[in-house]
Amino acid sequence: MKTTNRDLLVLVKDEFLNEDAIENELEQLNQLLLSFETLDNFCAAHEVFDLNRYKIIYKAPVIQKIINQKEVKPFVFICNKN
């Protein structure tokens, strides 16, 4: 498996955990993040505001096409639905 390079801040409540237990927790957290960080999940959580055409785009294939462009047109915004 390819290991990803990410910075995580993990707060551990139990100070008596040894190094192996912490490493195991980090590996499990990394596995969870790898399964959740997909393009489909990204498209479900975001929408595109196209102010050039006055449209809000919700459809995943269209969002994927916009994300894969090298340069996004001016006044096209990718926004989180939260």
VOSE-76140 format. One record per atom (N, C-alpha, C): x, y, z; residue in three letters; residue number from 1; atom name. Coordinates in pm, whole numbers. Example, Ala and Ser with C-alpha at 12.3 -4.5 7.8 and 13.67 -1.06 7.14 Angstrom:
! residues 2
REC;1319;-569;780;ala;1;N .
REC;1230;-450;780;ala;1;CA .
REC;1320;-330;780;ala;1;C .
REC;1285;-225;708;ser;2;N .
REC;1367;-106;714;ser;2;CA .
REC;1290;3;787;ser;2;C .
END
This chain:
! residues 82
REC;83;-118;0;met;1;N .
REC;0;0;0;met;1;CA .
REC;88;125;0;met;1;C .
REC;47;222;-75;lys;2;N .
REC;119;348;-80;lys;2;CA .
REC;85;431;43;lys;2;C .
REC;186;474;114;thr;3;N .
REC;161;558;231;thr;3;CA .
REC;149;702;186;thr;3;C .
REC;52;770;242;thr;4;N .
REC;31;910;205;thr;4;CA .
REC;111;998;299;thr;4;C .
REC;144;1115;249;asn;5;N .
REC;218;1212;328;asn;5;CA .
REC;120;1317;376;asn;5;C .
REC;78;1307;501;arg;6;N .
REC;-16;1403;555;arg;6;CA .
REC;24;1437;698;arg;6;C .
REC;-13;1555;739;asp;7;N .
REC;13;1599;876;asp;7;CA .
REC;-116;1584;956;asp;7;C .
REC;-109;1507;1062;leu;8;N .
REC;-225;1487;1149;leu;8;CA .
REC;-188;1526;1291;leu;8;C .
REC;-280;1592;1356;leu;9;N .
REC;-265;1621;1497;leu;9;CA .
REC;-363;1530;1570;leu;9;C .
REC;-311;1434;1645;val;10;N .
REC;-393;1338;1716;val;10;CA .
REC;-373;1359;1865;val;10;C .
REC;-481;1387;1933;leu;11;N .
REC;-475;1405;2078;leu;11;CA .
REC;-513;1274;2144;leu;11;C .
REC;-427;1224;2229;val;12;N .
REC;-448;1096;2296;val;12;CA .
REC;-483;1124;2441;val;12;C .
REC;-595;1068;2485;lys;13;N .
REC;-640;1092;2622;lys;13;CA .
REC;-565;1005;2723;lys;13;C .
REC;-526;887;2679;asp;14;N .
REC;-459;792;2768;asp;14;CA .
REC;-308;808;2753;asp;14;C .
REC;-241;860;2856;glu;15;N .
REC;-97;883;2846;glu;15;CA .
REC;-16;755;2861;glu;15;C .
REC;-83;644;2891;phe;16;N .
REC;-11;518;2912;phe;16;CA .
REC;-4;433;2785;phe;16;C .
REC;-48;486;2670;leu;17;N .
REC;-37;412;2545;leu;17;CA .
REC;109;405;2503;leu;17;C .
REC;148;288;2459;asn;18;N .
REC;286;276;2413;asn;18;CA .
REC;295;317;2266;asn;18;C .
REC;413;317;2214;glu;19;N .
REC;439;363;2077;glu;19;CA .
REC;369;276;1974;glu;19;C .
REC;363;144;1998;asp;20;N .
REC;295;54;1903;asp;20;CA .
REC;145;80;1898;asp;20;C .
REC;85;107;2013;ala;21;N .
REC;-59;134;2018;ala;21;CA .
REC;-91;264;1944;ala;21;C .
REC;-8;364;1962;ile;22;N .
REC;-30;491;1892;ile;22;CA .
REC;-12;472;1742;ile;22;C .
REC;88;395;1702;glu;23;N .
REC;110;368;1560;glu;23;CA .
REC;-8;292;1500;glu;23;C .
REC;-64;199;1576;asn;24;N .
REC;-182;125;1531;asn;24;CA .
REC;-301;218;1513;asn;24;C .
REC;-322;309;1607;glu;25;N .
REC;-431;406;1597;glu;25;CA .
REC;-414;495;1474;glu;25;C .
REC;-292;539;1448;leu;26;N .
REC;-266;623;1332;leu;26;CA .
REC;-290;548;1201;leu;26;C .
REC;-252;422;1197;glu;27;N .
REC;-274;340;1077;glu;27;CA .
REC;-423;321;1051;glu;27;C .
REC;-500;296;1157;gln;28;N .
REC;-645;282;1142;gln;28;CA .
REC;-709;413;1097;gln;28;C .
REC;-663;523;1150;leu;29;N .
REC;-715;654;1110;leu;29;CA .
REC;-681;682;964;leu;29;C .
REC;-562;646;922;asn;30;N .
REC;-522;664;784;asn;30;CA .
REC;-607;579;691;asn;30;C .
REC;-638;455;730;gln;31;N .
REC;-724;368;649;gln;31;CA .
REC;-865;428;635;gln;31;C .
REC;-918;483;743;leu;32;N .
REC;-1049;548;736;leu;32;CA .
REC;-1048;667;641;leu;32;C .
REC;-945;749;652;leu;33;N .
REC;-938;867;566;leu;33;CA .
REC;-922;829;420;leu;33;C .
REC;-846;724;392;leu;34;N .
REC;-830;680;253;leu;34;CA .
REC;-962;631;195;leu;34;C .
REC;-1043;567;277;ser;35;N .
REC;-1172;518;225;ser;35;CA .
REC;-1274;629;209;ser;35;C .
REC;-1263;736;287;phe;36;N .
REC;-1360;845;279;phe;36;CA .
REC;-1321;954;180;phe;36;C .
REC;-1194;970;155;glu;37;N .
REC;-1148;1078;67;glu;37;CA .
REC;-1149;1031;-79;glu;37;C .
REC;-1268;1015;-135;thr;38;N .
REC;-1282;975;-274;thr;38;CA .
REC;-1341;1091;-354;thr;38;C .
REC;-1331;1081;-484;leu;39;N .
REC;-1385;1186;-570;leu;39;CA .
REC;-1537;1191;-562;leu;39;C .
REC;-1601;1074;-547;asp;40;N .
REC;-1747;1071;-534;asp;40;CA .
REC;-1793;1142;-407;asp;40;C .
REC;-1723;1116;-297;asn;41;N .
REC;-1758;1183;-172;asn;41;CA .
REC;-1731;1333;-180;asn;41;C .
REC;-1624;1371;-249;phe;42;N .
REC;-1595;1513;-267;phe;42;CA .
REC;-1707;1582;-345;phe;42;C .
REC;-1754;1517;-452;cys;43;N .
REC;-1860;1576;-533;cys;43;CA .
REC;-1993;1580;-458;cys;43;C .
REC;-2015;1486;-368;ala;44;N .
REC;-2138;1487;-289;ala;44;CA .
REC;-2136;1600;-186;ala;44;C .
REC;-2018;1639;-141;ala;45;N .
REC;-2007;1741;-36;ala;45;CA .
REC;-1984;1881;-90;ala;45;C .
REC;-1970;1897;-222;his;46;N .
REC;-1943;2028;-281;his;46;CA .
REC;-2043;2059;-392;his;46;C .
REC;-2051;2186;-423;glu;47;N .
REC;-2130;2233;-536;glu;47;CA .
REC;-2051;2344;-606;glu;47;C .
REC;-2088;2371;-728;val;48;N .
REC;-2017;2471;-807;val;48;CA .
REC;-2111;2587;-837;val;48;C .
REC;-2068;2707;-804;phe;49;N .
REC;-2141;2828;-838;phe;49;CA .
REC;-2078;2886;-964;phe;49;C .
REC;-2152;2884;-1074;asp;50;N .
REC;-2105;2942;-1199;asp;50;CA .
REC;-2175;3076;-1218;asp;50;C .
REC;-2107;3183;-1182;leu;51;N .
REC;-2168;3316;-1192;leu;51;CA .
REC;-2169;3369;-1334;leu;51;C .
REC;-2095;3304;-1425;asn;52;N .
REC;-2100;3344;-1566;asn;52;CA .
REC;-2233;3305;-1628;asn;52;C .
REC;-2286;3189;-1587;arg;53;N .
REC;-2413;3141;-1640;arg;53;CA .
REC;-2526;3150;-1537;arg;53;C .
REC;-2496;3200;-1418;tyr;54;N .
REC;-2594;3212;-1310;tyr;54;CA .
REC;-2656;3076;-1277;tyr;54;C .
REC;-2569;2976;-1256;lys;55;N .
REC;-2616;2841;-1225;lys;55;CA .
REC;-2542;2785;-1105;lys;55;C .
REC;-2612;2698;-1034;ile;56;N .
REC;-2551;2619;-928;ile;56;CA .
REC;-2550;2476;-977;ile;56;C .
REC;-2432;2415;-978;ile;57;N .
REC;-2417;2280;-1033;ile;57;CA .
REC;-2405;2181;-919;ile;57;C .
REC;-2494;2081;-921;tyr;58;N .
REC;-2497;1978;-818;tyr;58;CA .
REC;-2453;1841;-871;tyr;58;C .
REC;-2459;1820;-1000;lys;59;N .
REC;-2436;1687;-1059;lys;59;CA .
REC;-2288;1650;-1052;lys;59;C .
REC;-2264;1529;-1003;ala;60;N .
REC;-2127;1481;-980;ala;60;CA .
REC;-2042;1477;-1108;ala;60;C .
REC;-2092;1427;-1221;pro;61;N .
REC;-2005;1425;-1341;pro;61;CA .
REC;-1962;1564;-1387;pro;61;C .
REC;-2050;1661;-1373;val;62;N .
REC;-2015;1797;-1415;val;62;CA .
REC;-1914;1857;-1318;val;62;C .
REC;-1931;1830;-1188;ile;63;N .
REC;-1835;1879;-1089;ile;63;CA .
REC;-1698;1816;-1112;ile;63;C .
REC;-1696;1687;-1144;gln;64;N .
REC;-1569;1619;-1172;gln;64;CA .
REC;-1500;1680;-1293;gln;64;C .
REC;-1577;1713;-1395;lys;65;N .
REC;-1520;1774;-1515;lys;65;CA .
REC;-1458;1911;-1481;lys;65;C .
REC;-1526;1988;-1399;ile;66;N .
REC;-1475;2120;-1361;ile;66;CA .
REC;-1349;2106;-1276;ile;66;C .
REC;-1349;2010;-1185;ile;67;N .
REC;-1233;1990;-1098;ile;67;CA .
REC;-1111;1945;-1178;ile;67;C .
REC;-1132;1865;-1281;asn;68;N .
REC;-1021;1811;-1359;asn;68;CA .
REC;-964;1911;-1459;asn;68;C .
REC;-1027;2025;-1475;gln;69;N .
REC;-973;2126;-1566;gln;69;CA .
REC;-844;2183;-1510;gln;69;C .
REC;-752;2218;-1598;lys;70;N .
REC;-627;2278;-1553;lys;70;CA .
REC;-650;2417;-1497;lys;70;C .
REC;-735;2493;-1563;glu;71;N .
REC;-767;2628;-1519;glu;71;CA .
REC;-918;2644;-1515;glu;71;C .
REC;-968;2690;-1404;val;72;N .
REC;-1111;2715;-1391;val;72;CA .
REC;-1138;2858;-1437;val;72;C .
REC;-1249;2876;-1506;lys;73;N .
REC;-1284;3009;-1556;lys;73;CA .
REC;-1304;3105;-1439;lys;73;C .
REC;-1288;3234;-1466;pro;74;N .
REC;-1316;3332;-1361;pro;74;CA .
REC;-1463;3327;-1319;pro;74;C .
REC;-1488;3351;-1193;phe;75;N .
REC;-1621;3356;-1136;phe;75;CA .
REC;-1691;3220;-1136;phe;75;C .
REC;-1613;3113;-1131;val;76;N .
REC;-1666;2978;-1110;val;76;CA .
REC;-1606;2932;-978;val;76;C .
REC;-1692;2907;-880;phe;77;N .
REC;-1648;2879;-744;phe;77;CA .
REC;-1690;2739;-702;phe;77;C .
REC;-1598;2665;-642;ile;78;N .
REC;-1627;2534;-585;ile;78;CA .
REC;-1644;2556;-435;ile;78;C .
REC;-1765;2528;-386;cys;79;N .
REC;-1798;2558;-246;cys;79;CA .
REC;-1844;2433;-174;cys;79;C .
REC;-1807;2425;-48;asn;80;N .
REC;-1851;2316;37;asn;80;CA .
REC;-1996;2341;76;asn;80;C .
REC;-2077;2235;83;lys;81;N .
REC;-2218;2250;117;lys;81;CA .
REC;-2240;2279;264;lys;81;C .
REC;-2138;2264;346;asn;82;N .
REC;-2154;2294;489;asn;82;CA .
REC;-2163;2441;504;asn;82;C .
END
